[in-house]
Each structure stands twice: as C-alpha cells, then as structure tokens.
Amino acid sequence: MSDLNVNGALTRRRRATLTAGRAATVQAGNGDSATGTASLVDGDVSLHDGRRVRESFLELSAAKSEKKKRRGEVGDRLSCHKAQESLLSSASGYRNYRGVINWCVVMLVLSNARLFLENILKYGILVDPIQVISLFLNDPYSWPAACLLIVSNVFILVALYTERQLSKGSFSEFAGFLVHCINLSILLTFPAAVVLWVPSMTSVGGAIALGFYTILFLKLYSYEDVNLWCREQSTAKAKKLSRSLSCPSSQQFKGGEQKVCYPGNLTIKDMYYFVLAPTLCYELNFPRSPKIRIQFLLRRLFEMLFFIQLLVFLTQQWMVPIIQSSMKPLEDMDLSLMTERLLRLAVPNHLLWLMFFYWFFHSTMNFTAELLRFGDRRFYNDWWNSESVTYFWQNWNIPVHKWCLRHFYKPLLRKGFSKMFSQSAVFFLSAFFHEYLVSVPLRMFRLWAFTGMMAQLPLAWLVGHFLRGNYGNAAVWISIIIGQPFAVLMYVHDYYVMNYGDGAE
C-alpha cells in the first residue's frame, strides 16, 4: 500500500507541472512582462517538484532496504551455512598467521627464560671477565696475535708493489704471477706456523688472527685477478673499461666524484680502502654513499658492544656447563645421554649463532661500511626462507658467495669444467678454510669441520630432489640447529681428551 501511495503522489505532481507549463505557454503572447513572470513561476515550480521527487525516491529506497533487511533476517533464520574451506586448509587462501607467530615468540621466550632461571639456580653466576681476557692472552708481555696483524702489512705492500711493476712492464706476467703465488702461499702458511709453534698464542687469539689472514688472502687474490683483467683490456687498446670490469659509468657516481681507471687505482690509499672495506671482491670504483650518518653509526656501535657482551655472557653461563657435562657421556659412549646433551646444546648454540650473525653481518659490517661510505650494504639475503641447502649457502654470506662466484666458480666453467664439478670444488675450498680456521688454533686435526662441509653436497642433493617448500625449509633449519652443536661437541671432546685426558683419569 505504501508503494501505491507514493506512485500516486508522483503522478499528481507531474500533472500539476504539465498544467502550469500549458498556462505559461498561453500567457506567452500577452507581452514581455507576462512572459518573464511565467518563466519565473515555472522555474520555481520545477525546482520545488524536483526536490519532492528526490525525497520520494529516497523514501522509496529506504522502504526497499527495509524490506531486504527483513527478508535477510528471515533467510538467516532458515539458512546459516555456505560452502567454504577451513582457515587452516591450504585451499582457503588464508595467510595471516601473525597471531600464531606472536604465540611462538612468547612460548620461545618463556621456555628459554625457564632454562635460564634453572641454569642460574643450578650453577650460580659463572661470568668471569678475567677468564675472558685469558682467552686472548696467556702472557701479558707477549702479544703474538697482535704482532701477526701488524706483519700482515708486508703482504699487502708486496701485492701492491707487484701490481705497480706489472703495470709499468717491469715484471713479465709470469714473474708477477709467481710473486703473487709465493706471497699468497706464505700468507696462509706463516700465521698457521706461528699459531702452532708459539706457546703464548691462545686458541681464541689464533682463531682471530687466522680469520683476518684468510680474509686478506681472499682480498689479495681478488685484487690480483681484477688488475690482470684490466691489463688484458689495456692490451686490447680499450679506451674505457667495461662495466663488468668494475669501471662503471659516470652516472653511478654522485657529488661529482670521478671514476678511477687502471693504472690510476694502484695507490696505497686505494689498496687500504679495499682492505678495510666490508667486501672480498675488488673494484676500481666502489659505490659510495653520499655522507656518513652519525645516528646510524652510533646505533650500529651500540649493537656491536651490546651483542658482544651478550655473546660472552651466554657462552660462559649457558654453553660451557652443558659442554662440561657432556664429556662423561662421550667418554662412556652412552648414546641416549649423548643425544640428550646434543639436544640441550642445540638451543643455546643456535641462539648464539643467530646473535653472532646479526652482530657480524649486520651491526659490524654496516658500521664499517658507514664509516667508509661503502655503498653496497647487501651482506646477506633472506637465507631464513631457504627451501634448499644450496639457496642457504648462496644467501647467508653474500661477500663470500660473490667471491666464490666471481673468482672460482665462473673461471672453472670458462675452462670447460661441468657445473657439478665446479660446485663440488667450491664446497671443497670452503671445507678447507673451515678446517683451517678450527683445527690450527686448537692445534689438532680431526677434520670434523671439513667433513661437515663436504656432507652439504649429498644433503643438498637429497633436499633438492625429495623435499619442497616448507619441508625443504624445515630440513635446512634442522641441519643448522643440529649439525653445528654436533661438530662443537666432537671438537670439544677431542680437545678435552688430548689436553686433559690423563688428569681426568
């Protein structure tokens, strides 16, 4: 009935409008004044009727909405189901698990807080700053690790001098290659000999010195390679170095900085900038940031100081007691207790590894890059999303990956070797340096690190062929969480037996 009343009202209003229009037309011939008056009246009537029409339409729409609402209420009473998937089903398309992730973080914090409290109640406070200092110095009057760092300048200057002679033609290519080979060979063997035969050298001091010399070895190898490529281009009478040979176009440089071309790069300033820069791959013109951001620099410095203290604290308070309690099961070869100790060690070891990753690859390397205005800050990729072992090793340490790809893997491919052989060679080189950095400072050779790295090859094949997506990612995480503490236990056990076996008996 309401719809009929509304429609009737609209019809009556339209008829009135037509009648008024006809009246105005009849009066149009009576003069200009009459015409103007009729037009004004007609306009007022039209405006008034337009408003009423709009109001009527609004009333009609409201009435229809009310009807739909009532019908919907009736429909909800009769039917409340529709075809749909559960949220946790993959077919549902639901991806917002933020609350679940927060729950996991809360549970992780609570469980580790319980372990930490249990550790404090059982062992008390074990942190000892004096013991930390003794890890670096046996004799306060003997600093062999620091002396090794100072002596490293000799190898840097020999490499620079050799390249200068090669650029002038004073050395033949063969003579320069021979000098570089001798320099790099001594660079690896000399510090290892000092660590092995100097009694005052501690294991931690030796590991730091050897780590620095390993980085320097990779840098000088890259330095020699790039300068060789530059000489080859000069011999071909190229006016400008191609972009792939580290001489990018001027558009890449801001602030009016001029690019350097060979042999203008063979300076002490250029060499030591490369030695200090957070990269292993040499370029004639590194990308540079416009300025040093003081706030960013201070934040990274605070993170460095905070995390190094936290690493030392957790190592002494958490890891050392677990390792010490693991010696007896290892000696007795009690498999059940060994497994329990391994799982107990996995959590703190993995937590420390993650902290070390953030401290070194984010805080320390960004601090150094900001201080030197080094522009390329991609020191790591999203390795935590790795669905294969290969992806993990390609993305968790970008500087090493770039060096291996540029100076080892691709040269092997260009010489005709297969991809499988080249990948195996890269893992072999990495396994060698892992063992070099562990066995030499500990003064024992057990090849656990070497074996662990070489075992990545079959593991990568298995994960790549049989596991995909989340299963592959879980396999990568398990290999990291379990593999590292296993190697730690093996080395600690062997070191304990070799140095304290008689006393233990």
C-alpha positions as CSV (number, residue, x, y, z in Angstrom):
1,M,0.0,0.0,0.0
2,S,2.9,2.4,0.8
3,D,4.3,1.9,-2.8
4,L,0.9,2.7,-4.4
5,N,0.5,5.9,-2.3
6,V,4.0,7.1,-3.3
7,N,3.3,6.4,-7.0
8,G,0.0,8.2,-6.8
9,A,1.7,11.3,-5.3
10,L,4.3,11.3,-8.1
11,T,1.6,11.1,-10.8
12,R,-0.4,14.0,-9.3
13,R,2.8,16.2,-9.1
14,R,3.6,15.5,-12.7
15,R,0.1,16.5,-13.9
16,A,0.3,19.8,-11.9
17,T,3.7,20.5,-13.6
18,L,2.2,20.0,-17.1
19,T,-0.8,22.2,-16.3
20,A,1.4,25.0,-15.1
21,G,3.6,24.7,-18.2
22,R,0.5,24.9,-20.5
23,A,-0.8,28.0,-18.6
24,A,2.6,29.7,-19.1
25,T,2.5,28.9,-22.8
26,V,-0.9,30.5,-23.3
27,Q,0.1,33.7,-21.5
28,A,3.3,33.9,-23.5
29,G,1.7,36.2,-26.2
30,N,0.5,38.8,-23.7
31,G,3.8,40.7,-23.6
32,D,7.3,40.5,-22.4
33,S,6.5,41.2,-18.8
34,A,4.0,38.4,-18.7
35,T,6.5,36.0,-20.3
36,G,9.1,36.8,-17.7
37,T,6.7,36.3,-14.9
38,A,5.5,33.0,-16.3
39,S,9.1,31.8,-16.6
40,L,9.9,32.6,-13.0
41,V,6.8,30.9,-11.8
42,D,7.6,27.8,-13.9
43,G,11.2,27.7,-12.6
44,D,10.0,27.8,-9.0
45,V,7.5,25.1,-9.6
46,S,10.1,22.9,-11.3
47,L,12.7,23.3,-8.5
48,H,10.1,22.6,-5.9
49,D,8.8,19.5,-7.7
50,G,12.4,18.2,-8.2
51,R,13.1,18.3,-4.5
52,R,9.9,16.4,-3.8
53,V,10.8,13.8,-6.5
54,R,14.2,13.3,-4.9
55,E,12.7,13.0,-1.5
56,S,10.2,10.5,-2.8
57,F,12.9,8.4,-4.4
58,L,14.9,8.4,-1.1
59,E,11.8,7.3,0.8
60,L,11.2,4.5,-1.8
61,S,14.9,3.3,-1.5
62,A,14.7,3.3,2.3
63,A,11.5,1.2,2.1
64,K,13.1,-1.3,-0.2
65,S,16.2,-1.5,2.0
66,E,14.0,-2.2,5.0
67,K,12.2,-5.0,3.0
68,K,15.5,-6.6,2.0
69,K,16.7,-6.4,5.6
70,R,13.6,-8.2,6.8
71,R,13.9,-10.8,4.1
72,G,17.6,-11.3,5.1
73,E,16.6,-11.8,8.7
74,V,14.1,-14.4,7.7
75,G,16.7,-16.1,5.4
76,D,19.3,-16.2,8.2
77,R,16.8,-17.9,10.4
78,L,16.2,-20.6,7.7
79,S,19.8,-21.0,6.4
80,C,23.1,-20.1,8.0
81,H,25.6,-22.2,6.0
82,K,27.6,-21.8,2.8
83,A,30.3,-23.8,1.0
84,Q,33.7,-22.7,2.4
85,E,37.1,-24.1,3.5
86,S,38.6,-24.2,7.0
87,L,41.1,-21.4,7.6
88,L,44.0,-23.8,8.2
89,S,43.3,-25.7,4.9
90,S,45.7,-24.7,2.1
91,A,42.6,-24.3,-0.2
92,S,41.2,-21.5,1.9
93,G,43.9,-19.0,0.8
94,Y,44.2,-17.7,4.3
95,R,47.7,-16.4,5.0
96,N,47.5,-14.1,8.1
97,Y,49.2,-16.1,10.8
98,R,50.6,-13.1,12.7
99,G,48.9,-14.2,16.0
100,V,50.4,-17.7,15.7
101,I,53.9,-16.2,15.1
102,N,53.5,-14.0,18.2
103,W,52.4,-17.0,20.2
104,C,55.5,-18.9,19.1
105,V,57.7,-16.0,20.1
106,V,56.0,-15.8,23.5
107,M,56.4,-19.5,24.0
108,L,60.1,-19.4,23.0
109,V,60.8,-16.5,25.4
110,L,59.1,-18.3,28.3
111,S,60.8,-21.6,27.6
112,N,64.2,-20.1,27.4
113,A,63.5,-17.9,30.4
114,R,62.8,-21.1,32.4
115,L,66.0,-22.7,31.1
116,F,68.0,-19.6,32.0
117,L,66.5,-19.5,35.6
118,E,67.2,-23.2,36.0
119,N,70.8,-22.5,34.9
120,I,71.2,-19.7,37.5
121,L,69.7,-21.8,40.3
122,K,71.9,-24.8,39.5
123,Y,75.3,-23.2,38.7
124,G,75.1,-19.6,40.0
125,I,76.7,-16.7,38.2
126,L,79.6,-18.1,36.1
127,V,80.5,-15.0,34.2
128,D,84.2,-14.1,34.8
129,P,85.7,-11.1,32.9
130,I,89.3,-12.2,33.8
131,Q,88.7,-15.6,32.2
132,V,87.6,-13.8,29.0
133,I,90.9,-11.8,29.0
134,S,92.9,-15.0,29.5
135,L,91.3,-16.4,26.3
136,F,93.2,-13.8,24.3
137,L,96.4,-13.5,26.4
138,N,98.5,-16.2,28.1
139,D,101.3,-13.8,28.9
140,P,100.6,-10.1,29.4
141,Y,104.0,-9.3,27.9
142,S,103.5,-11.4,24.8
143,W,101.0,-10.4,22.1
144,P,101.6,-12.8,19.2
145,A,98.1,-12.3,17.6
146,A,98.5,-8.5,17.6
147,C,102.0,-8.9,16.1
148,L,100.6,-11.1,13.3
149,L,98.1,-8.4,12.5
150,I,100.8,-5.9,12.2
151,V,103.0,-8.2,10.0
152,S,100.1,-8.6,7.6
153,N,101.0,-5.1,6.1
154,V,104.1,-6.7,4.5
155,F,101.9,-9.0,2.3
156,I,99.6,-6.0,1.4
157,L,102.6,-3.9,0.3
158,V,104.2,-6.8,-1.7
159,A,100.9,-7.3,-3.6
160,L,100.7,-3.5,-4.4
161,Y,104.4,-3.3,-5.4
162,T,104.0,-6.3,-7.7
163,E,101.0,-4.8,-9.4
164,R,102.8,-1.5,-9.9
165,Q,105.7,-3.2,-11.6
166,L,103.3,-5.2,-13.8
167,S,101.5,-2.0,-14.9
168,K,104.8,-0.4,-15.9
169,G,106.0,-3.6,-17.7
170,S,109.0,-4.0,-15.3
171,F,107.7,-7.5,-14.5
172,S,106.5,-10.1,-17.0
173,E,103.1,-11.7,-16.5
174,F,104.8,-14.9,-15.5
175,A,107.1,-13.2,-13.0
176,G,104.2,-11.3,-11.5
177,F,102.1,-14.5,-11.3
178,L,105.0,-16.3,-9.5
179,V,105.4,-13.4,-7.0
180,H,101.7,-13.4,-6.2
181,C,101.6,-17.2,-5.7
182,I,104.6,-17.0,-3.3
183,N,103.0,-14.1,-1.5
184,L,99.6,-15.8,-1.1
185,S,101.2,-19.1,-0.1
186,I,103.2,-17.5,2.7
187,L,100.1,-15.5,3.7
188,L,98.4,-18.8,4.6
189,T,101.3,-20.8,6.0
190,F,103.2,-18.2,8.0
191,P,100.4,-17.4,10.5
192,A,99.5,-21.1,10.8
193,A,103.1,-21.8,11.7
194,V,103.1,-19.1,14.3
195,V,99.9,-20.3,15.9
196,L,101.1,-23.9,16.0
197,W,104.6,-23.2,17.4
198,V,104.4,-20.1,19.6
199,P,103.4,-21.3,23.1
200,S,101.9,-18.0,24.2
201,M,99.4,-18.0,21.4
202,T,95.9,-18.8,22.7
203,S,93.2,-20.6,20.7
204,V,90.9,-17.6,20.5
205,G,93.8,-15.2,19.6
206,G,94.9,-17.7,17.0
207,A,91.4,-18.0,15.5
208,I,91.1,-14.2,15.2
209,A,94.5,-13.9,13.5
210,L,93.8,-16.7,11.1
211,G,90.4,-15.3,10.3
212,F,92.0,-12.0,9.4
213,Y,94.6,-13.6,7.3
214,T,92.0,-15.7,5.5
215,I,90.0,-12.6,4.6
216,L,93.2,-10.9,3.5
217,F,94.1,-13.9,1.3
218,L,90.7,-13.7,-0.5
219,K,91.0,-9.9,-0.9
220,L,94.5,-10.0,-2.4
221,Y,93.5,-12.8,-4.7
222,S,90.6,-10.7,-6.0
223,Y,93.0,-7.7,-6.2
224,E,95.4,-9.6,-8.4
225,D,92.6,-11.0,-10.6
226,V,90.9,-7.7,-11.3
227,N,94.2,-5.9,-12.2
228,L,95.0,-8.8,-14.5
229,W,91.7,-8.3,-16.3
230,C,92.4,-4.5,-16.5
231,R,95.8,-5.2,-18.1
232,E,94.2,-7.5,-20.6
233,Q,91.8,-4.7,-21.6
234,S,94.6,-2.3,-21.9
235,T,96.4,-4.7,-24.1
236,A,93.3,-4.8,-26.3
237,K,93.5,-1.0,-26.5
238,A,90.1,-0.5,-24.9
239,K,89.6,3.2,-24.2
240,K,87.3,2.5,-21.3
241,L,86.9,-0.4,-19.0
242,S,83.6,-2.3,-19.4
243,R,81.1,-2.3,-16.6
244,S,81.8,-5.9,-15.8
245,L,85.4,-5.0,-15.1
246,S,84.5,-2.7,-12.2
247,C,84.7,0.7,-14.0
248,P,81.1,1.7,-14.1
249,S,79.6,4.6,-16.0
250,S,79.8,8.1,-14.6
251,Q,76.0,8.2,-13.9
252,Q,76.6,5.9,-11.0
253,F,78.6,8.4,-9.1
254,K,77.1,11.3,-7.2
255,G,78.6,14.5,-5.9
256,G,80.9,15.0,-8.8
257,E,83.1,12.0,-7.9
258,Q,85.4,11.0,-10.8
259,K,85.9,7.3,-11.7
260,V,89.3,5.8,-11.5
261,C,90.7,3.7,-14.4
262,Y,93.7,1.4,-14.5
263,P,96.5,2.0,-13.5
264,G,95.4,5.0,-11.5
265,N,94.0,2.7,-8.9
266,L,97.4,1.4,-7.8
267,T,97.8,3.6,-4.8
268,I,98.3,2.9,-1.1
269,K,95.0,4.8,-0.3
270,D,93.1,2.6,-2.8
271,M,94.7,-0.6,-1.5
272,Y,94.0,0.1,2.2
273,Y,90.4,1.3,1.5
274,F,89.8,-2.1,-0.1
275,V,91.5,-4.0,2.7
276,L,89.2,-2.2,5.3
277,A,86.0,-2.3,3.2
278,P,83.4,-4.9,4.0
279,T,83.8,-6.9,0.8
280,L,86.1,-9.6,-0.6
281,C,85.7,-8.5,-4.3
282,Y,87.9,-5.7,-5.6
283,E,86.6,-3.0,-7.8
284,L,88.3,0.1,-9.2
285,N,85.3,2.2,-8.3
286,F,83.1,1.1,-5.4
287,P,79.6,2.5,-5.0
288,R,79.8,5.2,-2.3
289,S,77.1,6.7,0.0
290,P,76.7,10.5,-0.1
291,K,77.7,11.1,3.6
292,I,78.2,9.4,7.0
293,R,75.1,9.2,9.0
294,I,76.1,9.8,12.6
295,Q,72.9,8.4,14.2
296,F,73.1,5.2,12.1
297,L,76.7,4.8,13.0
298,L,76.0,5.2,16.8
299,R,73.2,2.7,16.6
300,R,75.4,0.1,15.0
301,L,78.2,0.8,17.5
302,F,75.7,0.3,20.4
303,E,74.6,-3.0,18.9
304,M,78.2,-4.2,18.5
305,L,79.0,-3.5,22.1
306,F,75.7,-4.9,23.4
307,F,75.8,-8.2,21.4
308,I,79.5,-9.0,22.1
309,Q,78.8,-8.7,25.8
310,L,75.7,-10.8,25.5
311,L,77.6,-13.5,23.5
312,V,80.3,-13.7,26.1
313,F,77.8,-13.9,28.9
314,L,75.7,-16.6,27.4
315,T,78.7,-18.7,26.4
316,Q,80.1,-18.7,29.9
317,Q,76.8,-19.0,31.7
318,W,74.9,-21.4,29.4
319,M,77.1,-23.3,26.9
320,V,80.1,-24.1,29.0
321,P,78.2,-26.0,31.7
322,I,76.4,-28.1,29.1
323,I,79.7,-28.9,27.3
324,Q,81.4,-29.9,30.5
325,S,78.5,-32.2,31.5
326,S,78.7,-33.8,28.0
327,M,82.3,-35.2,28.5
328,K,81.3,-38.2,30.6
329,P,78.6,-39.5,28.2
330,L,81.0,-39.1,25.3
331,E,83.7,-41.0,27.1
332,D,81.3,-43.8,28.0
333,M,79.7,-43.7,24.5
334,D,76.3,-43.6,26.1
335,L,74.1,-43.0,23.1
336,S,71.0,-41.9,24.9
337,L,72.8,-39.4,27.2
338,M,74.9,-38.2,24.2
339,T,71.6,-37.4,22.3
340,E,70.2,-35.6,25.3
341,R,73.3,-33.5,25.7
342,L,73.3,-32.7,22.0
343,L,69.7,-31.5,22.1
344,R,70.4,-29.5,25.2
345,L,73.4,-27.8,23.5
346,A,71.4,-27.2,20.3
347,V,69.3,-24.4,21.7
348,P,72.0,-22.1,23.2
349,N,74.4,-22.9,20.3
350,H,71.8,-21.9,17.7
351,L,70.8,-18.8,19.7
352,L,74.5,-17.7,19.9
353,W,74.9,-18.4,16.2
354,L,72.0,-16.1,15.3
355,M,73.3,-13.4,17.6
356,F,76.7,-13.7,16.0
357,F,75.2,-13.5,12.6
358,Y,73.4,-10.2,13.5
359,W,76.4,-8.8,15.3
360,F,78.9,-9.5,12.4
361,F,76.9,-9.3,9.2
362,H,74.5,-6.5,10.2
363,S,76.0,-4.4,13.0
364,T,79.7,-4.7,12.4
365,M,79.7,-4.7,8.6
366,N,77.2,-1.8,8.4
367,F,79.3,0.1,10.9
368,T,82.4,-0.4,8.8
369,A,80.5,0.4,5.6
370,E,79.0,3.6,7.0
371,L,82.4,4.7,8.3
372,L,84.0,4.2,4.9
373,R,80.9,5.4,3.0
374,F,80.8,2.0,1.3
375,G,77.5,1.9,-0.7
376,D,76.8,-1.8,-1.2
377,R,75.2,-3.0,2.0
378,R,73.8,-6.3,0.8
379,F,75.8,-8.5,3.1
380,Y,73.1,-11.2,3.4
381,N,69.8,-12.2,1.7
382,D,66.7,-14.0,3.1
383,W,68.5,-17.2,3.9
384,W,65.9,-17.9,6.6
385,N,63.4,-18.7,3.9
386,S,65.8,-21.2,2.2
387,E,63.9,-24.2,0.8
388,S,67.2,-25.8,-0.3
389,V,70.7,-26.2,1.1
390,T,72.1,-24.6,-2.0
391,Y,70.0,-21.5,-1.6
392,F,71.1,-21.2,2.1
393,W,74.8,-21.2,1.2
394,Q,74.3,-18.7,-1.6
395,N,72.5,-16.2,0.5
396,W,73.6,-16.2,4.1
397,N,77.1,-14.8,3.4
398,I,76.9,-12.6,0.3
399,P,80.6,-11.4,0.3
400,V,82.0,-15.0,0.3
401,H,79.3,-16.1,-2.2
402,K,80.3,-13.2,-4.6
403,W,84.0,-14.1,-4.3
404,C,83.4,-17.8,-5.0
405,L,81.2,-17.0,-7.9
406,R,83.4,-14.4,-9.5
407,H,86.9,-15.8,-8.8
408,F,86.4,-19.5,-8.6
409,Y,83.1,-21.0,-9.9
410,K,82.8,-19.0,-13.1
411,P,86.5,-19.3,-14.1
412,L,86.1,-23.1,-13.7
413,L,83.1,-23.0,-16.0
414,R,85.0,-20.9,-18.6
415,K,87.8,-23.5,-18.6
416,G,85.3,-26.2,-19.5
417,F,84.5,-27.9,-16.2
418,S,81.0,-29.0,-15.5
419,K,78.6,-27.3,-13.1
420,M,78.7,-30.3,-10.7
421,F,82.5,-30.3,-10.6
422,S,82.6,-26.6,-10.1
423,Q,80.1,-26.7,-7.2
424,S,82.0,-29.5,-5.6
425,A,85.2,-27.6,-5.9
426,V,83.6,-24.5,-4.2
427,F,82.4,-26.7,-1.3
428,F,85.9,-28.3,-1.1
429,L,87.5,-24.9,-0.9
430,S,85.0,-23.8,1.8
431,A,85.6,-27.0,3.7
432,F,89.4,-26.4,3.7
433,F,89.1,-23.0,5.1
434,H,86.6,-24.1,7.8
435,E,89.0,-26.8,8.9
436,Y,91.9,-24.3,8.7
437,L,90.2,-21.9,11.0
438,V,89.3,-24.5,13.6
439,S,92.0,-27.2,13.7
440,V,95.0,-24.9,13.6
441,P,94.0,-22.7,16.5
442,L,93.1,-25.8,18.5
443,R,96.4,-27.4,17.4
444,M,94.7,-30.7,16.5
445,F,93.4,-32.1,13.2
446,R,90.2,-34.1,13.3
447,L,88.5,-33.0,10.1
448,W,85.1,-32.6,11.6
449,A,84.5,-29.2,10.0
450,F,85.9,-30.4,6.7
451,T,83.6,-33.5,6.8
452,G,80.6,-31.3,7.8
453,M,81.1,-29.0,4.9
454,M,81.6,-31.8,2.3
455,A,78.4,-33.5,3.7
456,Q,76.5,-30.5,2.5
457,L,76.8,-31.9,-1.1
458,P,74.7,-35.0,-0.6
459,L,72.4,-33.2,1.8
460,A,71.8,-30.5,-0.9
461,W,71.0,-33.3,-3.4
462,L,68.6,-35.0,-1.1
463,V,66.7,-31.9,0.0
464,G,66.6,-30.6,-3.6
465,H,65.2,-33.8,-5.0
466,F,62.8,-35.0,-2.3
467,L,61.7,-32.0,-0.3
468,R,59.9,-28.9,-1.4
469,G,58.5,-25.7,0.1
470,N,58.1,-25.8,3.9
471,Y,59.5,-29.3,4.1
472,G,62.7,-28.1,2.5
473,N,62.9,-25.1,4.7
474,A,62.4,-27.3,7.8
475,A,65.2,-29.6,6.6
476,V,67.6,-26.6,6.2
477,W,66.8,-25.4,9.7
478,I,67.3,-28.8,11.3
479,S,70.7,-29.2,9.6
480,I,71.7,-25.8,11.0
481,I,70.4,-26.4,14.5
482,I,71.6,-30.0,14.9
483,G,74.8,-30.0,12.7
484,Q,76.6,-27.2,14.4
485,P,76.4,-28.4,18.1
486,F,77.4,-31.9,16.9
487,A,80.6,-30.5,15.4
488,V,81.2,-28.4,18.6
489,L,80.8,-31.5,20.8
490,M,83.2,-33.5,18.7
491,Y,85.9,-30.8,18.8
492,V,85.5,-30.1,22.5
493,H,85.6,-33.8,23.3
494,D,88.8,-34.4,21.3
495,Y,90.4,-31.3,22.7
496,Y,89.5,-32.4,26.2
497,V,90.9,-35.9,25.7
498,M,94.1,-34.6,24.1
499,N,94.8,-31.9,26.8
500,Y,93.2,-33.3,30.0
501,G,92.8,-37.0,29.4
502,D,95.4,-38.1,31.9
503,G,94.2,-35.7,34.5
504,A,90.6,-36.9,34.0
505,E,91.6,-40.5,34.5
